[in-house]
Amino acid sequence: MDYSLFEDLFGTWEATLHTLIVGTLSYFGLIVWLRISGKRTLSKWNAFDFVVTIAFGSILASAMLTGSTSFFQAMLSIGLLIGLQYLITWLSVRTDKVQALIKAKPTLLLFQGQLLEAMLKKQRVAKGEVLAAIRLSGQSQIEAVDAVILETDGSFSIIPTVDPTNASALRDVEGFR
């Protein structure tokens, strides 16, 4: 029997055992880290959260599939990312400049029944996406909606009625005065 073909398809027993042991430990280690780090680590994604989450996956894959990444290195890497994320989010809630660096502003896409074409183009949002969001909110007429906002996590907020003189929740929305 040609063992090189077998190893090409299935790898060595050592590599398989490494994947089973380190993969299992890393998986549970990641769960422990995420529980320790709190809800913010798994919040709705903005670009910053997306990068950290993808990095978690890459670290887990490296630990599981390469013999050169130890379990300790994987856990240290995940802990480092969580620590850095904690530091950045801690700074962002205390400093507007840090907040502006890591988070996009919500953007007004529709106001008082009128689509804001410049904002749609700037945010690369199709009219159909806004119409779908309006329908999902239970509205059948675009004119029945006062505001559609593209939030920092990519979701849409649909606001049926806006009093422009007293819309304090919209003060950080790009395109709203």
Backbone as CSV, one residue per row, in Angstrom:
resi,resn,N_x,N_y,N_z,CA_x,CA_y,CA_z,C_x,C_y,C_z
1,MET,0.842,-1.185,0.000,0.000,0.000,0.000,0.881,1.240,0.000
2,ASP,0.484,2.225,-0.749,1.252,3.462,-0.859,0.860,4.408,0.283
3,TYR,1.746,4.477,1.293,1.448,5.295,2.470,1.530,6.792,2.187
4,SER,2.273,7.213,1.176,2.362,8.645,0.884,1.016,9.182,0.400
5,LEU,0.281,8.399,-0.378,-1.053,8.815,-0.808,-1.986,8.890,0.399
6,PHE,-1.896,7.920,1.285,-2.701,7.919,2.508,-2.405,9.166,3.336
7,GLU,-1.108,9.479,3.490,-0.734,10.662,4.268,-1.143,11.949,3.570
8,ASP,-1.105,11.969,2.235,-1.553,13.152,1.495,-3.045,13.410,1.737
9,LEU,-3.803,12.334,1.819,-5.245,12.483,2.001,-5.654,12.701,3.460
10,PHE,-5.006,11.993,4.370,-5.439,12.003,5.763,-4.427,12.605,6.733
11,GLY,-3.203,12.837,6.290,-2.164,13.351,7.177,-1.603,12.245,8.048
12,THR,-0.702,12.634,8.923,-0.107,11.652,9.827,-0.997,11.495,11.053
13,TRP,-0.757,10.396,11.770,-1.511,10.184,13.004,-1.202,11.286,14.013
14,GLU,0.046,11.741,14.025,0.433,12.801,14.956,-0.324,14.099,14.652
15,ALA,-0.415,14.447,13.364,-1.126,15.665,12.972,-2.618,15.556,13.293
16,THR,-3.177,14.372,13.060,-4.590,14.151,13.368,-4.841,14.253,14.863
17,LEU,-3.974,13.648,15.646,-4.089,13.717,17.101,-3.922,15.154,17.599
18,HIS,-2.972,15.876,17.009,-2.775,17.290,17.349,-4.056,18.083,17.097
19,THR,-4.672,17.893,15.939,-5.906,18.609,15.604,-7.003,18.284,16.601
20,LEU,-7.149,17.025,16.942,-8.186,16.621,17.890,-7.968,17.222,19.279
21,ILE,-6.757,17.123,19.774,-6.483,17.586,21.145,-6.441,19.114,21.217
22,VAL,-5.576,19.729,20.403,-5.429,21.183,20.468,-6.700,21.874,19.972
23,GLY,-7.341,21.313,18.971,-8.595,21.890,18.478,-9.671,21.905,19.553
24,THR,-9.824,20.796,20.256,-10.818,20.715,21.325,-10.478,21.670,22.461
25,LEU,-9.222,21.663,22.904,-8.810,22.578,23.978,-8.971,24.041,23.556
26,SER,-8.591,24.364,22.317,-8.696,25.746,21.826,-10.149,26.193,21.739
27,TYR,-11.008,25.302,21.285,-12.429,25.619,21.198,-12.980,25.991,22.571
28,PHE,-12.726,25.139,23.556,-13.220,25.428,24.901,-12.490,26.620,25.523
29,GLY,-11.216,26.782,25.192,-10.478,27.945,25.656,-11.069,29.235,25.112
30,LEU,-11.458,29.233,23.839,-12.091,30.408,23.234,-13.407,30.727,23.933
31,ILE,-14.183,29.699,24.229,-15.447,29.915,24.945,-15.188,30.547,26.313
32,VAL,-14.195,30.043,27.025,-13.852,30.606,28.334,-13.452,32.072,28.198
33,TRP,-12.574,32.374,27.235,-12.154,33.759,27.021,-13.353,34.665,26.706
34,LEU,-14.238,34.199,25.849,-15.397,35.014,25.480,-16.325,35.244,26.665
35,ARG,-16.481,34.249,27.518,-17.307,34.418,28.726,-16.655,35.403,29.694
36,ILE,-15.333,35.308,29.845,-14.613,36.221,30.741,-14.695,37.658,30.224
37,SER,-14.599,37.822,28.908,-14.508,39.165,28.332,-15.830,39.925,28.336
38,GLY,-16.933,39.254,28.460,-18.217,39.941,28.574,-18.962,40.091,27.256
39,LYS,-20.119,40.697,27.352,-21.041,40.802,26.230,-20.510,41.646,25.084
40,ARG,-19.697,42.637,25.372,-19.214,43.553,24.336,-18.434,42.834,23.251
41,THR,-17.732,41.781,23.608,-16.927,41.042,22.637,-17.798,40.410,21.564
42,LEU,-19.019,40.060,21.900,-19.915,39.417,20.943,-21.061,40.332,20.512
43,SER,-20.862,41.638,20.632,-21.925,42.571,20.276,-22.130,42.602,18.769
44,LYS,-23.146,43.359,18.349,-23.354,43.530,16.917,-22.084,44.082,16.300
45,TRP,-21.792,43.635,15.101,-20.523,43.954,14.479,-20.454,45.342,13.900
46,ASN,-19.377,46.028,14.188,-18.933,47.151,13.383,-17.612,46.671,12.791
47,ALA,-16.927,47.510,12.056,-15.692,47.071,11.392,-14.668,46.567,12.403
48,PHE,-14.565,47.218,13.533,-13.613,46.845,14.576,-13.928,45.445,15.107
49,ASP,-15.187,45.180,15.420,-15.590,43.868,15.932,-15.393,42.776,14.877
50,PHE,-15.650,43.125,13.632,-15.496,42.179,12.532,-14.045,41.695,12.452
51,VAL,-13.110,42.629,12.510,-11.690,42.277,12.425,-11.292,41.355,13.580
52,VAL,-11.735,41.679,14.780,-11.389,40.861,15.946,-11.986,39.460,15.809
53,THR,-13.211,39.365,15.367,-13.866,38.066,15.224,-13.185,37.211,14.165
54,ILE,-12.819,37.820,13.050,-12.102,37.077,12.006,-10.751,36.609,12.540
55,ALA,-10.089,37.460,13.313,-8.800,37.076,13.901,-8.971,35.894,14.854
56,PHE,-10.065,35.861,15.632,-10.328,34.711,16.508,-10.379,33.431,15.681
57,GLY,-11.090,33.481,14.572,-11.206,32.305,13.708,-9.874,31.879,13.140
58,SER,-9.068,32.847,12.759,-7.756,32.543,12.206,-6.851,31.904,13.259
59,ILE,-6.898,32.431,14.469,-6.087,31.861,15.554,-6.538,30.434,15.851
60,LEU,-7.836,30.231,15.930,-8.361,28.887,16.207,-7.955,27.919,15.099
61,ALA,-8.045,28.363,13.851,-7.652,27.498,12.729,-6.165,27.173,12.781
62,SER,-5.345,28.176,13.090,-3.898,27.925,13.189,-3.582,26.922,14.282
63,ALA,-4.238,27.075,15.421,-3.992,26.149,16.529,-4.412,24.728,16.165
64,MET,-5.508,24.612,15.434,-6.023,23.285,15.101,-5.237,22.609,13.980
65,LEU,-4.739,23.399,13.024,-4.209,22.799,11.805,-2.700,22.859,11.643
66,THR,-2.037,23.678,12.427,-0.581,23.731,12.282,0.070,23.254,13.572
67,GLY,1.038,22.449,13.425,1.762,21.965,14.593,2.664,23.030,15.194
68,SER,2.871,24.130,14.461,3.783,25.167,14.947,3.106,26.157,15.895
69,THR,1.778,26.102,16.006,1.062,26.982,16.938,0.591,26.143,18.114
70,SER,1.102,26.460,19.290,0.728,25.692,20.476,-0.598,26.188,21.039
71,PHE,-1.165,25.364,21.886,-2.396,25.752,22.591,-2.157,27.030,23.389
72,PHE,-1.021,27.103,24.070,-0.705,28.289,24.866,-0.622,29.536,23.986
73,GLN,0.028,29.428,22.823,0.125,30.570,21.917,-1.264,31.013,21.437
74,ALA,-2.109,30.059,21.129,-3.464,30.391,20.674,-4.234,31.127,21.773
75,MET,-4.166,30.605,22.997,-4.889,31.249,24.102,-4.300,32.623,24.420
76,LEU,-2.978,32.739,24.342,-2.329,34.035,24.555,-2.761,35.026,23.477
77,SER,-2.828,34.588,22.232,-3.252,35.454,21.127,-4.694,35.915,21.297
78,ILE,-5.574,34.999,21.655,-6.978,35.359,21.870,-7.096,36.315,23.049
79,GLY,-6.370,36.027,24.127,-6.379,36.925,25.285,-5.857,38.305,24.933
80,LEU,-4.807,38.363,24.120,-4.261,39.646,23.683,-5.290,40.432,22.877
81,LEU,-5.953,39.775,21.933,-6.984,40.454,21.136,-8.128,40.960,22.013
82,ILE,-8.573,40.134,22.947,-9.657,40.550,23.839,-9.202,41.719,24.703
83,GLY,-7.973,41.661,25.192,-7.446,42.768,25.988,-7.355,44.058,25.192
84,LEU,-6.868,43.969,23.958,-6.794,45.156,23.108,-8.186,45.689,22.772
85,GLN,-9.113,44.772,22.512,-10.481,45.202,22.227,-11.078,45.894,23.446
86,TYR,-10.828,45.344,24.621,-11.312,45.962,25.853,-10.728,47.366,26.001
87,LEU,-9.428,47.499,25.780,-8.770,48.801,25.899,-9.355,49.818,24.912
88,ILE,-9.498,49.410,23.669,-10.025,50.323,22.647,-11.466,50.716,22.966
89,THR,-12.295,49.752,23.354,-13.687,50.105,23.666,-13.769,50.937,24.937
90,TRP,-12.896,50.681,25.910,-12.857,51.480,27.133,-12.501,52.925,26.782
91,LEU,-11.498,53.089,25.911,-11.113,54.434,25.483,-12.201,55.097,24.645
92,SER,-12.880,54.313,23.819,-13.877,54.903,22.912,-15.093,55.448,23.645
93,VAL,-15.444,54.869,24.784,-16.585,55.409,25.528,-16.179,56.610,26.384
94,ARG,-14.879,56.873,26.455,-14.388,58.002,27.243,-13.816,59.133,26.386
95,THR,-13.518,58.850,25.116,-12.896,59.838,24.242,-13.579,59.826,22.879
96,ASP,-14.123,60.970,22.498,-14.805,61.074,21.203,-13.866,60.829,20.030
97,LYS,-12.603,61.215,20.159,-11.652,61.021,19.061,-11.415,59.536,18.791
98,VAL,-11.279,58.750,19.843,-11.099,57.305,19.659,-12.372,56.708,19.075
99,GLN,-13.516,57.150,19.571,-14.809,56.674,19.048,-14.902,56.952,17.547
100,ALA,-14.512,58.149,17.147,-14.591,58.517,15.733,-13.638,57.677,14.877
101,LEU,-12.507,57.271,15.450,-11.547,56.463,14.705,-12.036,55.044,14.441
102,ILE,-12.746,54.451,15.398,-13.097,53.035,15.248,-14.536,52.789,14.813
103,LYS,-15.395,53.784,14.932,-16.795,53.558,14.572,-17.261,54.552,13.527
104,ALA,-18.011,54.062,12.585,-18.642,54.923,11.598,-19.836,55.618,12.247
105,LYS,-20.289,56.684,11.626,-21.482,57.361,12.130,-22.712,56.745,11.466
106,PRO,-23.823,56.709,12.178,-25.062,56.309,11.509,-25.388,57.349,10.435
107,THR,-26.056,56.926,9.373,-26.307,57.814,8.238,-27.782,57.821,7.874
108,LEU,-28.323,59.013,7.685,-29.711,59.197,7.265,-29.814,58.897,5.772
109,LEU,-30.678,57.965,5.402,-30.850,57.572,4.005,-32.174,58.051,3.421
110,LEU,-33.135,58.272,4.284,-34.459,58.738,3.860,-34.943,59.709,4.924
111,PHE,-35.516,60.823,4.482,-36.074,61.768,5.448,-37.399,62.278,4.921
112,GLN,-38.418,62.166,5.744,-39.784,62.598,5.450,-40.256,62.114,4.079
113,GLY,-40.089,60.803,3.864,-40.583,60.160,2.656,-39.727,60.319,1.425
114,GLN,-38.593,61.006,1.521,-37.723,61.250,0.371,-36.380,60.537,0.550
115,LEU,-36.026,59.736,-0.437,-34.715,59.093,-0.416,-33.633,60.151,-0.620
116,LEU,-32.562,60.052,0.131,-31.445,60.982,0.015,-30.389,60.330,-0.881
117,GLU,-30.480,60.633,-2.166,-29.657,59.974,-3.187,-28.163,60.077,-2.900
118,ALA,-27.695,61.245,-2.470,-26.262,61.428,-2.218,-25.788,60.501,-1.099
119,MET,-26.608,60.356,-0.060,-26.230,59.477,1.059,-26.283,58.013,0.644
120,LEU,-27.274,57.654,-0.175,-27.354,56.277,-0.671,-26.090,55.921,-1.449
121,LYS,-25.658,56.831,-2.318,-24.451,56.580,-3.109,-23.214,56.541,-2.222
122,LYS,-23.121,57.478,-1.302,-21.952,57.544,-0.420,-21.805,56.265,0.405
123,GLN,-22.938,55.706,0.872,-22.919,54.504,1.707,-23.037,53.216,0.895
124,ARG,-23.174,53.355,-0.426,-23.308,52.212,-1.335,-24.499,51.326,-0.965
125,VAL,-25.635,51.989,-0.778,-26.873,51.291,-0.441,-27.835,51.458,-1.611
126,ALA,-28.398,50.359,-2.072,-29.362,50.396,-3.171,-30.738,50.806,-2.639
127,LYS,-31.505,51.471,-3.479,-32.862,51.876,-3.101,-33.681,50.665,-2.663
128,GLY,-33.482,49.557,-3.355,-34.217,48.340,-3.020,-33.962,47.858,-1.601
129,GLU,-32.755,48.070,-1.094,-32.448,47.668,0.285,-33.235,48.512,1.279
130,VAL,-33.364,49.793,0.994,-34.143,50.683,1.861,-35.615,50.304,1.801
131,LEU,-36.117,50.033,0.595,-37.522,49.637,0.442,-37.793,48.329,1.187
132,ALA,-36.864,47.389,1.110,-37.033,46.117,1.826,-37.072,46.352,3.334
133,ALA,-36.221,47.234,3.828,-36.202,47.537,5.267,-37.527,48.174,5.687
134,ILE,-38.067,49.033,4.844,-39.365,49.666,5.146,-40.452,48.601,5.197
135,ARG,-40.451,47.694,4.240,-41.445,46.615,4.236,-41.310,45.732,5.462
136,LEU,-40.066,45.405,5.824,-39.839,44.565,7.004,-40.332,45.232,8.289
137,SER,-40.393,46.555,8.280,-40.888,47.274,9.461,-42.413,47.301,9.506
138,GLY,-43.055,46.754,8.464,-44.511,46.695,8.445,-45.167,47.830,7.681
139,GLN,-44.381,48.657,7.044,-44.926,49.772,6.271,-45.059,49.381,4.804
140,SER,-46.085,49.914,4.144,-46.252,49.622,2.724,-46.041,50.855,1.851
141,GLN,-45.865,52.005,2.484,-45.659,53.245,1.733,-44.396,53.951,2.236
142,ILE,-43.588,54.367,1.288,-42.372,55.085,1.646,-42.714,56.418,2.330
143,GLU,-43.835,56.994,1.929,-44.252,58.283,2.496,-44.704,58.158,3.955
144,ALA,-44.966,56.942,4.409,-45.397,56.720,5.791,-44.224,56.679,6.761
145,VAL,-43.013,56.798,6.222,-41.816,56.723,7.052,-41.127,58.084,7.046
146,ASP,-40.787,58.571,8.225,-40.085,59.852,8.317,-38.582,59.702,8.200
147,ALA,-38.036,58.572,8.644,-36.583,58.418,8.576,-36.181,56.952,8.459
148,VAL,-35.161,56.725,7.641,-34.475,55.440,7.577,-33.001,55.750,7.814
149,ILE,-32.423,55.060,8.781,-31.038,55.310,9.164,-30.236,54.028,8.992
150,LEU,-29.096,54.147,8.328,-28.147,53.041,8.239,-27.277,53.118,9.482
151,GLU,-27.404,52.112,10.353,-26.687,52.109,11.623,-25.244,51.652,11.429
152,THR,-24.434,51.818,12.446,-23.007,51.501,12.350,-22.740,50.016,12.153
153,ASP,-23.694,49.165,12.503,-23.515,47.715,12.316,-24.097,47.228,10.995
154,GLY,-24.583,48.162,10.159,-25.132,47.801,8.857,-26.626,47.549,8.847
155,SER,-27.267,47.595,10.003,-28.721,47.406,10.051,-29.422,48.734,9.757
156,PHE,-30.716,48.642,9.477,-31.521,49.826,9.198,-32.460,50.095,10.359
157,SER,-32.545,51.346,10.753,-33.563,51.772,11.719,-34.632,52.509,10.948
158,ILE,-35.878,52.133,11.187,-37.010,52.762,10.528,-37.772,53.563,11.587
159,ILE,-37.911,54.858,11.355,-38.596,55.718,12.318,-39.830,56.298,11.630
160,PRO,-41.020,55.912,12.101,-42.245,56.360,11.438,-42.486,57.869,11.555
161,THR,-42.181,58.429,12.722,-42.464,59.853,12.933,-41.261,60.530,13.573
162,VAL,-40.838,61.641,12.955,-39.719,62.417,13.485,-40.166,63.857,13.667
163,ASP,-39.963,64.374,14.863,-40.143,65.804,15.113,-38.759,66.424,14.985
164,PRO,-38.463,67.087,13.862,-37.111,67.601,13.635,-36.614,68.572,14.707
165,THR,-37.517,69.216,15.419,-37.083,70.168,16.450,-36.717,69.470,17.753
166,ASN,-37.121,68.205,17.897,-36.883,67.516,19.157,-36.466,66.059,18.916
167,ALA,-35.512,65.852,18.008,-35.079,64.502,17.668,-33.689,64.248,18.264
168,SER,-33.615,64.181,19.577,-32.322,64.049,20.251,-31.615,62.737,19.921
169,ALA,-32.339,61.685,19.598,-31.712,60.408,19.255,-31.064,60.440,17.875
170,LEU,-31.321,61.480,17.112,-30.754,61.595,15.767,-29.580,62.574,15.701
171,ARG,-29.154,63.111,16.843,-28.128,64.161,16.812,-26.765,63.671,16.295
172,ASP,-26.481,62.363,16.387,-25.218,61.858,15.881,-25.331,61.259,14.476
173,VAL,-26.490,61.399,13.841,-26.743,60.809,12.537,-26.251,61.747,11.444
174,GLU,-25.360,61.208,10.617,-24.842,61.991,9.490,-25.986,62.289,8.523
175,GLY,-26.096,63.537,8.122,-27.147,63.951,7.193,-28.368,64.523,7.879
176,PHE,-28.430,64.427,9.210,-29.537,65.032,9.943,-29.018,66.291,10.622
177,ARG,-29.259,67.385,10.020,-28.818,68.729,10.477,-27.472,68.710,11.072
